[in-house]
Amino acid sequence: MSDNGELQPPQEQPGLVARPPEEAAGRVANGGPWGPTDFELPDPRGDQFPVLMVSVVGGLVLVLLVGVLTIFYFNLT
């Protein structure tokens, strides 16, 4: 309170700066250390096409790898 009874706003202390948490220091996407990354939020449009494509391509690569290894196995024995 001041001398005349009015409330005064608290005084800011110079030099005090908020810092992000230690585990967030490396994030740079979507707002920097304080903001979320693309991997933490669902797509707002509900578009699952990238997830579907990665799954399909990954499955095809695994099937191809198993097929090639099977052919090598039967050719060596």
DSSP file (Angstrom, degrees, kcal/mol; ACC not computed):
  #  RESIDUE AA STRUCTURE BP1 BP2  ACC     N-H-->O    O-->H-N    N-H-->O    O-->H-N    TCO  KAPPA ALPHA  PHI   PSI    X-CA   Y-CA   Z-CA
    1    1 A M              0   0    0      0, 0.0     6,-0.2     0, 0.0     2,-0.1   0.000 360.0 360.0 360.0 149.9    0.0    0.0    0.0
    2    2 A S    >   -     0   0    0      4,-2.4     3,-1.5     1,-0.1     6,-0.0  -0.290 360.0 -89.4 -89.2-177.3    1.1    3.5   -0.6
    3    3 A D  T 3  S+     0   0    0      1,-0.3    -1,-0.1     2,-0.1     0, 0.0   0.812 126.9  51.1 -64.2 -29.9    0.9    6.3    1.9
    4    4 A N  T 3  S-     0   0    0      2,-0.1    -1,-0.3     1,-0.0     0, 0.0   0.332 121.5-102.2 -93.9   9.7   -2.6    7.3    0.9
    5    5 A G  S <  S+     0   0    0     -3,-1.5     2,-0.2     1,-0.3    -2,-0.1   0.460  75.0 137.8  90.7   2.3   -4.0    3.7    1.2
    6    6 A E        -     0   0    0      1,-0.1    -4,-2.4    -5,-0.0     2,-0.3  -0.556  56.9-114.1 -81.9 146.6   -4.1    2.8   -2.5
    7    7 A L        -     0   0    0     -2,-0.2    -1,-0.1    -6,-0.2     0, 0.0  -0.604  28.4-151.1 -77.7 137.5   -2.9   -0.6   -3.6
    8    8 A Q        -     0   0    0     -2,-0.3     3,-0.1    -6,-0.0    -1,-0.0  -0.865  20.4-110.4-108.2 142.2    0.2   -0.7   -5.7
    9    9 A P        -     0   0    0      0, 0.0    -1,-0.0     0, 0.0     2,-0.0  -0.366  47.6 -90.8 -65.4 152.2    0.9   -3.4   -8.3
   10   10 A P        -     0   0    0      0, 0.0     2,-0.3     0, 0.0     0, 0.0  -0.344  44.1-112.6 -64.1 145.4    3.8   -5.7   -7.4
   11   11 A Q        -     0   0    0     -3,-0.1     2,-0.2     1,-0.1    -3,-0.0  -0.605  26.9-124.2 -81.0 135.0    7.2   -4.5   -8.6
   12   12 A E        -     0   0    0     -2,-0.3    -1,-0.1     1,-0.0     0, 0.0  -0.550  17.9-132.0 -77.5 143.6    8.8   -6.6  -11.3
   13   13 A Q    >   -     0   0    0     -2,-0.2     3,-1.2     3,-0.1     2,-0.0  -0.863  22.5-130.9 -96.8 118.4   12.3   -7.9  -10.5
   14   14 A P  T 3  S+     0   0    0      0, 0.0     3,-0.1     0, 0.0    -1,-0.0  -0.365  86.1  31.8 -68.1 145.8   14.7   -7.3  -13.4
   15   15 A G  T 3  S+     0   0    0      1,-0.3     2,-0.7    -2,-0.0    -2,-0.0   0.253  82.4 119.2  95.9 -12.9   16.7  -10.2  -14.6
   16   16 A L    <   +     0   0    0     -3,-1.2     2,-0.4     2,-0.0    -1,-0.3  -0.791  38.2 174.6 -90.2 119.1   14.3  -13.0  -13.8
   17   17 A V        -     0   0    0     -2,-0.7     2,-0.2    -3,-0.1     0, 0.0  -0.977  31.4-119.8-127.1 134.6   13.4  -14.8  -17.1
   18   18 A A        -     0   0    0     -2,-0.4    -2,-0.0     1,-0.0     0, 0.0  -0.502  31.0-162.3 -70.6 140.2   11.2  -17.8  -17.5
   19   19 A R        -     0   0    0     -2,-0.2     3,-0.1     1,-0.0    -1,-0.0  -0.921  20.6-109.4-122.5 149.4   13.0  -20.8  -19.0
   20   20 A P        -     0   0    0      0, 0.0    14,-0.1     0, 0.0     5,-0.1  -0.315  50.3 -84.2 -68.9 160.6   11.6  -23.9  -20.7
   21   21 A P    >   -     0   0    0      0, 0.0     3,-1.5     0, 0.0     4,-0.2  -0.265  40.0-111.1 -63.2 156.0   12.0  -27.2  -18.9
   22   22 A E  G >  S+     0   0    0      1,-0.3     3,-1.4     2,-0.2     4,-0.2   0.867 115.3  55.8 -57.1 -40.7   15.3  -29.1  -19.4
   23   23 A E  G 3  S+     0   0    0      1,-0.3     3,-0.3     2,-0.1    -1,-0.3   0.641 105.1  54.2 -71.5 -11.9   13.7  -31.9  -21.4
   24   24 A A  G X  S+     0   0    0     -3,-1.5     3,-1.1     1,-0.2    -1,-0.3   0.334  75.2 102.2-100.8   6.5   12.2  -29.5  -23.9
   25   25 A A  T <  S+     0   0    0     -3,-1.4    -1,-0.2     1,-0.2    -2,-0.1   0.792  80.0  50.8 -64.3 -28.4   15.5  -27.7  -24.8
   26   26 A G  T 3  S+     0   0    0     -3,-0.3    -1,-0.2    -4,-0.2     2,-0.2   0.581  83.5 106.1 -88.3  -9.1   15.9  -29.5  -28.1
   27   27 A R    <   +     0   0    0     -3,-1.1     7,-0.1     1,-0.2     8,-0.1  -0.491  27.2 154.7 -75.5 137.2   12.5  -28.9  -29.6
   28   28 A V     >  +     0   0    0      4,-0.2     4,-0.7    -2,-0.2     3,-0.5   0.528  40.4  98.5-131.0 -19.5   12.3  -26.4  -32.4
   29   29 A A  T  4 S+     0   0    0      1,-0.2     6,-0.1     2,-0.2    -2,-0.0  -0.473  88.9   3.8 -78.7 144.0    9.2  -27.4  -34.4
   30   30 A N  T  4 S-     0   0    0      1,-0.2    -1,-0.2    -2,-0.2    -3,-0.0   0.912 143.0 -13.7  53.9  57.1    5.8  -25.6  -33.9
   31   31 A G  T >4 S-     0   0    0     -3,-0.5     3,-0.7     4,-0.1     4,-0.4   0.516  99.7-105.4 106.8   5.4    6.7  -23.0  -31.4
   32   32 A G  G >< S-     0   0    0     -4,-0.7     3,-0.9     1,-0.2    -4,-0.2  -0.326  78.0 -19.3  76.1-158.2   10.1  -23.9  -30.0
   33   33 A P  G 3  S+     0   0    0      0, 0.0    -1,-0.2     0, 0.0    -5,-0.1   0.750 138.2  49.4 -61.6 -25.9   10.7  -25.4  -26.6
   34   34 A W  G <  S+     0   0    0     -3,-0.7    -2,-0.2    -7,-0.1    -3,-0.1   0.762 102.6  72.0 -85.1 -23.3    7.4  -24.3  -25.2
   35   35 A G  S <  S-     0   0    0     -3,-0.9    -4,-0.1    -4,-0.4    -6,-0.1  -0.449  86.0 -99.8 -95.7 164.6    5.2  -25.6  -28.0
   36   36 A P        -     0   0    0      0, 0.0     2,-0.2     0, 0.0    -4,-0.1  -0.331  32.8-127.0 -74.4 160.5    4.2  -29.1  -29.1
   37   37 A T    >>  -     0   0    0     -6,-0.1     3,-1.4     1,-0.1     4,-0.7  -0.544  30.5 -99.8 -98.6 171.9    5.9  -30.9  -31.9
   38   38 A D  T 34 S+     0   0    0      1,-0.3     3,-0.3    -2,-0.2    -1,-0.1   0.782 121.6  57.8 -61.3 -26.6    4.1  -32.6  -34.9
   39   39 A F  T 34 S+     0   0    0      1,-0.2    -1,-0.3     3,-0.0     0, 0.0   0.567 101.0  55.6 -84.1  -8.1    4.4  -35.9  -33.1
   40   40 A E  T <4 S+     0   0    0     -3,-1.4    -1,-0.2     2,-0.1    -2,-0.2   0.636 102.4  56.8 -98.3 -15.6    2.5  -34.9  -30.0
   41   41 A L  S  < S-     0   0    0     -4,-0.7     2,-0.1    -3,-0.3    -1,-0.0  -0.916  80.7-120.8-119.1 142.6   -0.7  -33.6  -31.6
   42   42 A P        -     0   0    0      0, 0.0    -2,-0.1     0, 0.0    -3,-0.0  -0.375  47.2 -86.2 -71.2 159.1   -3.2  -35.4  -33.9
   43   43 A D    >   -     0   0    0      1,-0.2     3,-1.4     4,-0.2    -5,-0.0  -0.518  34.1-141.8 -66.0 125.1   -3.8  -33.9  -37.3
   44   44 A P  T 3  S+     0   0    0      0, 0.0    -1,-0.2     0, 0.0     0, 0.0   0.780 100.8  51.8 -63.6 -25.1   -6.6  -31.3  -36.9
   45   45 A R  T 3  S-     0   0    0      2,-0.1     3,-0.1     1,-0.0    -2,-0.1   0.600 110.0-121.8 -84.5 -10.8   -8.1  -32.3  -40.2
   46   46 A G    <   +     0   0    0     -3,-1.4     2,-0.6     1,-0.3    -3,-0.0   0.674  53.8 161.1  78.7  16.4   -8.2  -36.0  -39.3
   47   47 A D        +     0   0    0      1,-0.1    -1,-0.3     2,-0.0     4,-0.2  -0.623  15.9 173.5 -77.1 115.7   -6.1  -36.9  -42.3
   48   48 A Q     >  +     0   0    0     -2,-0.6     4,-2.4     1,-0.1     5,-0.2   0.218  45.7 109.3-105.1  12.3   -4.6  -40.3  -41.8
   49   49 A F  H  > S+     0   0    0      1,-0.2     4,-2.7     2,-0.2     5,-0.2   0.904  76.6  50.4 -59.5 -45.0   -3.1  -40.6  -45.2
   50   50 A P  H  > S+     0   0    0      0, 0.0     4,-2.2     0, 0.0    -1,-0.2   0.905 111.7  48.9 -62.0 -38.1    0.6  -40.3  -44.1
   51   51 A V  H  > S+     0   0    0      1,-0.2     4,-2.0     2,-0.2    -2,-0.2   0.919 112.3  48.7 -65.3 -42.7    0.1  -42.9  -41.4
   52   52 A L  H  X S+     0   0    0     -4,-2.4     4,-2.5     2,-0.2     5,-0.2   0.909 111.3  49.5 -63.1 -43.3   -1.5  -45.3  -44.0
   53   53 A M  H  X S+     0   0    0     -4,-2.7     4,-2.8     1,-0.2     5,-0.3   0.915 110.7  48.8 -65.5 -42.7    1.3  -44.7  -46.5
   54   54 A V  H  X S+     0   0    0     -4,-2.2     4,-2.4    -5,-0.2    -1,-0.2   0.901 113.0  48.9 -63.6 -39.1    4.1  -45.4  -44.0
   55   55 A S  H  X S+     0   0    0     -4,-2.0     4,-2.3    -5,-0.2    -2,-0.2   0.925 113.6  45.2 -65.9 -44.5    2.3  -48.6  -42.9
   56   56 A V  H  X S+     0   0    0     -4,-2.5     4,-2.4     2,-0.2    -2,-0.2   0.939 116.0  45.1 -66.3 -46.9    1.7  -49.9  -46.4
   57   57 A V  H  X S+     0   0    0     -4,-2.8     4,-2.3     1,-0.2    -2,-0.2   0.915 113.8  50.4 -64.9 -41.7    5.3  -49.1  -47.5
   58   58 A G  H  X S+     0   0    0     -4,-2.4     4,-2.1    -5,-0.3    -1,-0.2   0.902 110.9  49.3 -62.0 -40.9    6.7  -50.6  -44.3
   59   59 A G  H  X S+     0   0    0     -4,-2.3     4,-2.5     2,-0.2    -2,-0.2   0.907 110.8  49.7 -64.0 -42.1    4.7  -53.7  -44.8
   60   60 A L  H  X S+     0   0    0     -4,-2.4     4,-2.5     2,-0.2    -2,-0.2   0.894 109.7  51.0 -65.2 -39.2    5.8  -54.1  -48.4
   61   61 A V  H  X S+     0   0    0     -4,-2.3     4,-2.5     2,-0.2    -1,-0.2   0.917 111.1  48.5 -63.8 -42.1    9.4  -53.7  -47.4
   62   62 A L  H  X S+     0   0    0     -4,-2.1     4,-2.5     2,-0.2    -2,-0.2   0.917 112.0  48.4 -64.6 -42.4    9.1  -56.4  -44.8
   63   63 A V  H  X S+     0   0    0     -4,-2.5     4,-2.4     2,-0.2    -2,-0.2   0.917 112.9  48.7 -63.6 -42.4    7.4  -58.8  -47.2
   64   64 A L  H  X S+     0   0    0     -4,-2.5     4,-2.5     2,-0.2    -2,-0.2   0.907 111.4  49.8 -63.0 -42.4   10.1  -58.2  -49.8
   65   65 A L  H  X S+     0   0    0     -4,-2.5     4,-2.5     2,-0.2    -2,-0.2   0.916 111.5  47.8 -63.8 -43.7   12.8  -58.7  -47.2
   66   66 A V  H  X S+     0   0    0     -4,-2.5     4,-2.2     1,-0.2    -1,-0.2   0.903 112.3  50.7 -64.2 -40.2   11.3  -62.0  -46.0
   67   67 A G  H  X S+     0   0    0     -4,-2.4     4,-2.2     2,-0.2    -2,-0.2   0.922 111.5  46.4 -63.4 -44.6   10.9  -63.1  -49.6
   68   68 A V  H  X S+     0   0    0     -4,-2.5     4,-2.4     1,-0.2    -2,-0.2   0.920 113.4  48.9 -65.5 -43.3   14.5  -62.4  -50.5
   69   69 A L  H  X S+     0   0    0     -4,-2.5     4,-2.3     1,-0.2    -1,-0.2   0.874 110.5  51.7 -64.1 -36.3   15.8  -64.1  -47.3
   70   70 A T  H  X S+     0   0    0     -4,-2.2     4,-2.3     2,-0.2     5,-0.2   0.917 109.7  49.0 -65.6 -42.9   13.6  -67.1  -48.1
   71   71 A I  H  X S+     0   0    0     -4,-2.2     4,-1.8     1,-0.2    -2,-0.2   0.926 112.7  47.6 -63.3 -44.5   15.0  -67.4  -51.6
   72   72 A F  H  X S+     0   0    0     -4,-2.4     4,-1.9     2,-0.2    -1,-0.2   0.900 110.4  53.2 -61.9 -40.5   18.6  -67.1  -50.3
   73   73 A Y  H  X S+     0   0    0     -4,-2.3     4,-1.3     1,-0.2    -2,-0.2   0.933 112.3  42.8 -62.0 -46.3   17.9  -69.7  -47.7
   74   74 A F  H  < S+     0   0    0     -4,-2.3    -1,-0.2     1,-0.2    -2,-0.2   0.774 113.3  52.6 -74.4 -24.2   16.6  -72.3  -50.1
   75   75 A N  H  < S+     0   0    0     -4,-1.8    -1,-0.2    -5,-0.2    -2,-0.2   0.810 110.6  47.7 -77.1 -29.1   19.4  -71.6  -52.7
   76   76 A L  H  <        0   0    0     -4,-1.9    -2,-0.2     1,-0.2    -1,-0.2   0.736 360.0 360.0 -82.7 -23.3   22.1  -72.1  -50.0
   77   77 A T     <        0   0    0     -4,-1.3    -1,-0.2    -5,-0.2    -2,-0.2   0.470 360.0 360.0 -98.5 360.0   20.7  -75.4  -48.7
